[in-house]
């Protein structure tokens, strides 16, 4: 297995009022927001289009569980299925089952401090 994480796929955080947060970031920092937050587009070193998602979540979300933190990172990966096999062999805690959507595959793990991390094998073309 050559590559594991290839970039930051998303920054997710809890907030009292996700809409107000999206409006504030749109007004003051120029974020192009939608229902999910804001998508930032960039090119990787090979020149391929890639995205990073910024998303405020309601403070009562259970999406970050079992982590008790107010945030969750999403990392872009290559070959998620193979990576999950390697991580399992290394003793990393995998949370739930991998899920597949038309915009990529997702899986969740816990780091050494029990922060939930989302791993994403993206299909960036699905967003264009």
URUR-V735431 format. One record per residue. N is the residue number from 1. PSI is psi in whole degrees, 0 to 359 (999 if undefined). NEAR is the number of other ideal C-beta (glycine too) atoms within 8 Angstrom. Layout:
<<N	PSI	NEAR> <N	PSI	NEAR>>
This chain:
<<1	119	7> <2	296	3> <3	148	8> <4	270	8> <5	134	7> <6	353	8> <7	178	9> <8	122	9> <9	333	12> <10	155	12> <11	114	11> <12	136	14> <13	154	10> <14	145	10> <15	154	11> <16	326	4> <17	90	6> <18	321	9> <19	316	6> <20	322	9> <21	314	10> <22	318	13> <23	318	9> <24	312	8> <25	326	12> <26	312	12> <27	312	6> <28	333	6> <29	0	6> <30	21	5> <31	138	10> <32	89	7> <33	156	9> <34	197	7> <35	333	2> <36	346	6> <37	240	11> <38	139	13> <39	128	12> <40	127	8> <41	142	6> <42	172	8> <43	140	6> <44	181	9> <45	342	3> <46	356	4> <47	9	5> <48	145	7> <49	133	9> <50	161	12> <51	154	12> <52	131	12> <53	134	14> <54	121	11> <55	120	11> <56	137	10> <57	155	12> <58	146	7> <59	343	8> <60	13	4> <61	146	8> <62	4	5> <63	332	7> <64	351	13> <65	146	6> <66	0	7> <67	146	10> <68	7	4> <69	163	8> <70	6	6> <71	165	9> <72	135	13> <73	146	11> <74	125	14> <75	136	12> <76	136	12> <77	163	13> <78	141	9> <79	68	9> <80	318	14> <81	316	8> <82	319	8> <83	319	13> <84	322	12> <85	314	8> <86	314	10> <87	320	10> <88	316	9> <89	328	6> <90	359	6> <91	13	4> <92	138	8> <93	123	5> <94	131	10> <95	116	8> <96	196	6> <97	152	4> <98	143	9> <99	143	8> <100	133	6> <101	174	7> <102	349	4> <103	10	7> <104	180	10> <105	145	11> <106	145	13> <107	164	13> <108	142	11> <109	169	12> <110	138	12> <111	188	7> <112	341	3> <113	17	4> <114	27	9> <115	131	10> <116	133	14> <117	133	12> <118	129	14> <119	134	14> <120	121	14> <121	97	12> <122	156	10> <123	85	8> <124	330	10> <125	336	6> <126	342	8> <127	356	7> <128	999	5>>
